Amino acid sequence: MSLLKKLEISKKLAENINSEEKKGLFENAGRDPYADLKTELHKKIVDELKELKTPEKEDKDFIRKHIEQMVESIIEADANHIPRLDRMRISDEIYDEVAGYGPITPLLNDREISEIMVNGPDQVYIERSGQLELSDVFFRDNDHVMNIIDRIVSPIGRRIDESMPMVDARLPDGSRVNAIIPPLSLTGPVVTIRKFFADPLMIEDLIEFNTLTPEMAQFIEACVKARLNVVVSGGTGSGKTTTLNVLSSFIPVNERIVTIEDAAELALHQPHVVTLESRPPNIEGKGAITIRDLVRNALRMRPDRIIVGEVRSGEALDMLQAMNTGHDGSLTTGHANSPRDMLSRLETMVLMAGMDLPIRAIREQISSAIDLIIHQSRLRDGSRRITHITEVQGMEGDVIVLQDLFNYIQTGVDQDGKVKGEFKPSGMRPKFIERLEISGYKLSTEVFTKNLY
């Protein structure tokens, strides 16, 4: 969104504050002694900035310096008793309101914070090092939160109102945003932002974080490069999208990749990437483009790889058919509690496509399409681990046969509350080992036997 548009929204916000409602632009009056002053400053600054030339409005450094000068000038004239540090804080907060995302801007800029949860205007939680904690950030009121939500969703063509009170969106850096507002939310507007690292994580980072071992990483890399079909499963916040990003980094640079997501989050660095994003219905309830529509269209785009951010409905059938009709090396994620549960969820999602297929036919499609399931979990201490790397071996009767190749075995919790455990290979070599070797990826026996059960 341009700074000009932000200024217009900020102007409306400031004008909507009457004398009885002046609880502060960022915090309630009881929390901030300068709340009324900041409200007046905000209105004056927005008025003056609107008179600037358009190029200057798009220069954030110019805007920041201009705001600092205006704040200093106004305070010197009307409230010169305010200490220097407080003046700087007021200036920063007004800048965040005009050119950023209001009170949560410092949280978005804090690299240690991985998630931000706004539960109405008076309660903002953050996740730091895998643990939730209450921040000292507040909004003025529900309208203030709604203003920030509009600022997030408008640039990507999304909307949120009483007729469509839920929305999935993203920030310019790819961070995932979900918002839900009254009447569905009884606590006021609720915003959940899952931040992405400024620099996408690589496999070395996951090894350093003890998410997996070097042997597991070597095996996964070979599977992706050898064009096996891989599903990353796990619960909410377990790190599925991060792992999918890492897997995608193994795809050779000479392949054409088509990514399909509800809100574009994947950050691929290959030169030949086509990014597709679904579209919600318009105000008349028409014009929606679903993930399933995009999967079907992707098949006509001559993809070498299809990456679906997450399968959660009937698109699972189209994804499986793509995997079974020559589009090897496809990647996707799904919510599940275990690799076996992932298969059960896929069966359910295929049925959601509206096709009256017998369960055995669905299971045959799944067993022939998917080669590997990588299951990730978020443990009690907030750490993420790849707890299962499981091969899909085929059918025996009416049952899909799974074989764990690697597991994370939890052994307890130390005195600091940190989960203790270790990664263990099962000692079994996958049935598709020949495919890896034919593709030029010969793995040593140690990969499957080091630190054996």
Residue pairs with C-beta under 8 A, 6 or more apart in sequence:
1 151
1 154
1 155
2 57
2 58
3 57
3 58
3 60
3 63
3 98
3 99
4 54
4 57
4 58
5 154
6 98
6 99
6 151
7 46
7 49
7 50
7 57
7 98
8 50
9 147
9 150
9 151
10 42
10 46
10 97
10 98
10 147
11 43
11 46
11 47
11 50
13 143
13 144
13 147
14 25
14 39
14 42
14 43
14 46
15 43
16 143
17 25
17 39
17 140
21 141
22 29
22 35
22 36
22 39
23 29
23 35
23 140
23 141
24 31
24 32
24 34
24 35
24 36
24 38
24 39
24 140
25 35
25 38
25 39
25 42
25 93
25 94
25 97
25 140
25 144
26 32
26 35
26 38
26 93
26 97
26 102
26 103
26 138
26 139
26 140
26 144
27 35
27 103
27 138
27 140
28 35
28 122
28 138
28 140
29 35
29 36
31 138
32 38
34 82
34 86
34 90
37 75
37 79
37 82
37 90
38 90
38 93
38 94
41 70
41 71
41 74
41 75
41 90
41 94
42 94
42 97
42 98
44 70
44 74
45 67
45 70
45 71
45 94
45 98
46 98
48 70
49 57
49 63
49 66
49 67
49 98
52 66
56 62
56 63
56 66
57 63
60 99
63 95
63 98
63 99
64 95
64 99
67 91
67 94
67 95
67 98
68 91
68 95
71 87
71 90
71 91
71 94
72 87
72 91
75 82
75 87
75 90
82 90
93 103
96 102
96 103
96 105
96 106
100 108
101 108
101 148
101 151
101 152
102 139
102 144
102 147
102 148
103 124
103 137
103 138
103 139
104 116
104 118
104 124
104 137
104 148
104 193
106 137
107 113
107 116
107 124
107 126
107 135
107 137
108 116
108 171
108 175
108 193
108 195
111 197
111 198
112 128
112 129
113 126
113 127
113 128
113 195
114 127
114 128
114 130
114 194
114 195
115 126
115 127
115 192
115 193
115 194
115 195
115 237
116 124
116 125
116 126
116 127
116 191
116 192
116 193
116 195
117 124
117 125
117 126
117 127
117 132
117 190
117 191
117 192
117 193
118 124
118 139
118 145
118 189
118 190
118 191
118 192
118 193
119 125
119 187
119 188
119 190
120 139
120 142
120 145
120 185
120 187
120 188
120 189
120 190
121 138
121 139
121 140
121 141
121 142
121 144
121 145
121 188
121 189
122 138
122 139
123 134
123 187
124 134
124 135
124 137
124 138
124 139
125 132
125 133
125 134
125 135
126 132
126 133
126 135
127 133
127 382
129 382
130 378
130 381
130 382
130 383
130 384
131 381
131 382
139 145
139 148
142 182
142 188
142 189
145 188
145 189
145 191
146 181
146 189
148 191
149 160
149 167
149 179
149 181
149 189
149 191
150 160
152 169
152 171
152 177
152 179
152 191
153 159
153 160
153 167
153 169
153 177
153 179
155 172
156 169
156 170
156 263
157 279
158 167
158 168
158 169
158 280
159 167
159 280
159 283
160 166
160 167
160 179
160 181
162 181
162 183
163 283
164 280
164 281
165 180
165 181
165 182
165 183
165 184
165 185
166 178
166 179
166 180
166 181
166 184
167 177
167 178
167 179
167 180
167 280
168 176
168 177
168 178
168 262
168 263
169 177
169 178
169 179
169 263
170 176
170 177
170 263
170 264
170 265
171 177
171 193
173 195
173 196
173 198
174 196
174 264
174 265
174 266
174 267
175 193
175 194
175 195
175 196
175 265
176 193
176 194
176 196
176 241
176 263
176 265
177 191
177 192
177 193
177 194
177 263
178 191
178 192
179 189
179 190
179 191
179 192
180 189
180 190
181 188
181 189
181 190
182 188
182 189
194 237
196 265
196 267
200 245
200 249
200 267
200 269
201 242
201 245
201 246
202 246
202 249
203 217
203 220
203 221
203 246
203 249
203 250
206 212
206 217
206 242
206 243
206 246
207 213
207 214
207 217
209 383
209 384
210 383
210 385
211 239
211 243
211 376
211 384
211 385
211 386
212 220
212 385
212 386
212 406
212 423
213 406
213 423
213 451
215 406
215 425
215 446
215 447
215 448
215 450
216 386
216 389
216 406
216 423
218 443
218 447
219 389
219 405
219 406
219 443
219 447
219 448
220 230
220 247
220 250
220 374
220 389
221 250
222 436
222 439
222 441
222 443
223 230
223 371
223 372
223 436
224 230
224 247
224 250
224 251
224 329
224 331
225 250
225 251
225 252
225 439
225 441
226 435
226 436
226 439
226 441
227 328
227 329
227 439
228 328
228 329
228 371
228 372
228 432
228 435
229 323
229 328
229 329
229 330
229 331
229 369
229 370
229 371
229 372
230 247
230 330
230 331
230 332
230 370
230 371
230 372
230 373
230 374
231 331
231 332
231 333
231 334
231 342
231 346
231 370
231 372
231 373
231 374
232 240
232 243
232 244
232 247
232 331
232 332
232 333
232 334
232 373
232 374
232 375
232 376
233 240
233 333
233 334
233 335
233 336
233 338
233 339
233 341
233 342
233 373
233 374
233 375
233 376
234 240
234 333
234 335
234 336
234 375
234 376
234 377
234 378
235 335
235 336
235 337
235 377
235 378
236 335
237 378
238 376
238 377
238 378
238 384
239 376
239 378
239 384
240 310
240 333
240 376
241 265
241 266
241 309
241 310
241 333
242 384
243 333
243 374
243 376
243 386
244 266
244 307
244 309
244 331
244 332
244 333
245 266
245 267
245 268
247 331
247 374
248 257
248 266
248 268
248 270
248 307
248 331
249 268
249 269
251 257
251 268
251 270
251 305
251 329
252 270
253 270
253 271
253 272
254 272
255 270
255 272
255 304
255 305
255 329
256 272
256 274
256 301
256 302
256 303
256 304
256 305
257 268
257 270
257 272
257 273
257 274
257 303
257 304
257 305
257 307
258 273
258 274
258 276
258 298
258 301
258 303
258 305
258 306
258 307
259 266
259 268
259 273
259 274
259 275
259 276
259 307
259 308
259 309
260 276
260 278
260 291
260 294
260 295
260 298
260 306
260 307
260 308
260 309
261 275
261 276
261 277
261 278
261 291
261 308
261 309
261 310
262 277
262 278
262 291
262 309
262 310
263 277
264 275
264 277
265 309
266 275
266 307
266 309
274 301
274 303
276 294
276 297
276 298
278 288
278 289
278 290
278 291
278 293
278 294
279 287
279 288
279 289
280 288
281 287
281 288
290 313
290 315
291 308
291 311
291 312
291 313
291 315
292 313
292 314
292 315
292 318
292 353
295 306
295 308
295 315
295 318
295 319
295 322
296 318
298 306
298 322
299 306
299 318
299 322
299 327
303 327
304 329
305 327
305 329
305 330
305 331
306 319
306 322
306 327
306 330
306 331
307 330
307 331
307 332
308 315
308 319
308 330
308 331
308 332
308 333
309 332
309 333
310 332
310 333
310 334
310 335
311 319
311 332
311 333
311 334
311 346
311 349
312 334
312 335
312 349
313 349
313 352
313 353
314 349
314 350
314 352
314 353
314 354
315 349
315 353
316 334
316 346
316 349
316 350
316 352
316 353
317 349
317 350
317 353
317 355
317 365
318 353
319 330
319 332
319 369
320 346
320 350
320 365
320 366
320 369
320 370
321 365
321 369
322 330
323 330
323 369
323 370
324 365
324 368
324 369
334 342
334 345
334 346
334 349
335 345
336 342
336 344
336 345
336 375
338 375
338 388
339 373
339 375
339 388
339 390
339 402
339 404
340 402
342 373
342 375
343 363
343 366
343 373
343 392
343 400
343 402
346 362
346 366
346 370
347 359
347 362
347 363
347 366
350 357
350 362
350 365
350 366
351 357
351 362
359 398
360 398
363 395
363 398
363 399
363 400
364 395
366 392
366 400
367 392
367 393
367 394
367 395
367 400
367 401
368 394
370 392
371 391
371 392
371 432
372 389
372 390
372 391
372 392
372 430
373 388
373 389
373 390
373 392
373 402
374 386
374 388
374 389
374 390
375 386
375 387
375 388
375 389
375 390
376 384
376 385
376 386
376 387
377 384
377 385
377 387
377 408
378 384
379 385
379 410
379 419
380 413
380 417
380 419
381 413
381 417
381 418
381 419
383 418
383 419
385 408
385 421
386 406
386 408
387 407
387 408
388 404
388 406
388 407
388 408
389 404
389 405
389 406
390 402
390 403
390 404
390 405
391 402
391 403
391 404
391 405
391 430
391 431
391 432
392 400
392 401
392 402
393 401
393 402
393 403
393 431
394 400
394 401
394 431
395 401
403 426
403 428
403 430
403 431
404 426
404 428
405 425
405 426
405 428
405 430
405 448
406 423
406 424
406 425
406 426
407 423
407 424
407 426
408 421
408 422
408 423
408 424
409 421
409 422
409 423
409 424
410 419
410 420
410 421
411 420
411 421
411 422
412 419
412 420
412 421
413 419
413 420
414 420
422 451
423 451
424 451
424 452
424 453
425 447
425 448
425 449
425 450
425 451
425 452
425 453
426 448
426 453
427 448
427 449
427 452
427 453
428 448
429 448
430 436
433 443
436 442
436 443
